[in-house]
């Protein structure tokens, strides 16, 4: 008797994000926001917040969430950061307005919720895409 051959679909391994990684993203976001509220907002804090949002948004682009409000909140926070960037570039003063802080805080909250739904490989792919884009921009600028 011959055994019937069956095809097995190989699914990629899903490694959930641990609490430690969520806490690391939360620290970057919330400590930078606290500095902004206290008046110590610089380009360093701007870059930390931007990197966190871009990484999470890129991962959500690779694996879209069921809850679309997550994307809306993060997009609103990114728009607020872009407005701050325009003002900072023209005036040299880097500061978030009260409404922008509220939008960024709401985006940070939703980003933390989204991280719990993502897996490590998706976030890693997002980070690598951002790094590749940054290298390409640096090559063009040189």
C-alpha positions in Angstrom: 0.0 0.0 0.0 1.3 3.4 -0.9 0.9 6.3 1.3 -0.9 9.3 -0.1 1.3 12.3 -0.3 -0.1 15.5 1.1 1.2 19.0 0.6 1.9 21.0 3.7 1.9 24.7 3.6 4.8 26.1 5.5 3.8 29.2 7.4 6.4 31.6 8.6 7.2 31.5 12.3 5.3 34.2 14.3 7.3 35.5 17.2 5.2 37.9 19.3 6.7 41.1 20.6 7.6 40.9 24.2 6.7 43.3 26.9 10.3 44.5 27.1 10.3 45.7 23.5 6.9 47.4 24.0 8.4 49.1 27.1 11.4 50.3 25.1 9.3 51.9 22.4 7.1 53.5 25.1 10.1 54.9 27.0 11.4 56.6 23.8 8.0 58.1 23.0 6.8 59.1 26.4 10.1 60.5 27.8 10.6 62.5 24.6 7.0 63.8 25.0 7.7 64.7 28.7 10.7 66.7 27.6 8.6 68.5 25.0 6.0 69.4 27.7 8.8 70.7 30.0 10.3 72.8 27.2 13.4 70.7 26.5 12.4 69.5 23.1 15.3 69.3 20.6 16.0 67.5 17.3 17.2 64.5 19.3 13.8 64.0 20.8 12.1 64.8 17.5 14.2 62.0 15.9 13.4 59.5 18.6 9.6 60.1 18.3 9.9 60.0 14.5 11.8 56.8 14.4 9.3 55.1 16.7 6.3 56.2 14.7 7.9 55.4 11.3 9.0 51.9 12.4 5.5 51.1 13.8 3.7 52.6 10.8 6.0 50.7 8.4 5.2 47.5 10.2 1.5 48.2 10.1 1.9 48.9 6.4 3.4 45.4 5.9 0.7 43.8 8.1 -2.4 46.1 8.2 -4.4 46.0 11.5 -8.1 45.2 11.7 -8.7 48.4 13.7 -8.2 51.3 11.3 -8.3 53.9 14.1 -4.7 52.8 14.9 -3.5 54.1 11.5 -5.6 57.3 11.8 -4.1 58.2 15.2 -0.5 57.5 14.1 -1.0 59.4 10.9 -2.4 62.4 12.9 0.7 62.2 15.2 3.0 62.1 12.2 1.2 65.2 10.7 1.7 67.0 14.0 5.4 66.1 13.9 5.7 67.3 10.3 4.2 70.7 11.3 6.7 71.0 14.2 9.5 70.1 11.7 8.5 72.9 9.3 8.4 75.4 12.1 11.7 74.2 13.5 13.4 74.3 10.2 12.3 77.9 9.5 12.6 79.4 12.9 15.2 77.2 14.6 13.0 76.8 17.6 11.9 73.2 18.1 8.7 73.0 20.2 5.4 71.1 20.1 2.2 73.1 20.6 -0.4 71.8 23.1 -2.6 70.4 20.3 0.4 68.7 18.7 1.4 67.1 22.0 -2.2 65.8 22.4 -2.1 64.3 18.9 1.4 62.8 19.4 0.3 61.4 22.8 -2.8 59.8 21.2 -0.6 58.4 18.4 1.8 57.0 21.0 -1.0 55.3 22.8 -2.3 53.6 19.6 1.2 52.7 18.6 1.7 50.8 21.9 -1.6 49.0 21.2 -0.5 48.1 17.7 2.8 46.7 18.9 1.1 44.1 20.9 -0.6 42.9 17.7 2.6 42.8 15.6 5.3 40.2 15.4 9.1 40.6 15.6 9.8 39.8 12.0 7.4 42.4 10.7 9.0 45.1 12.9 12.4 44.0 11.9 11.5 44.2 8.2 10.2 47.7 8.8 13.4 48.8 10.5 15.5 47.4 7.7 13.3 49.3 5.1 13.7 52.5 7.0 17.5 52.0 7.2 17.7 51.3 3.5 15.7 54.5 2.7 18.0 56.5 5.0 21.1 55.2 3.2 19.6 56.0 -0.2 18.8 59.6 1.0 22.3 60.0 2.3 23.7 58.8 -1.1 21.6 61.3 -2.9 22.5 64.2 -0.6 26.3 63.5 -1.0 
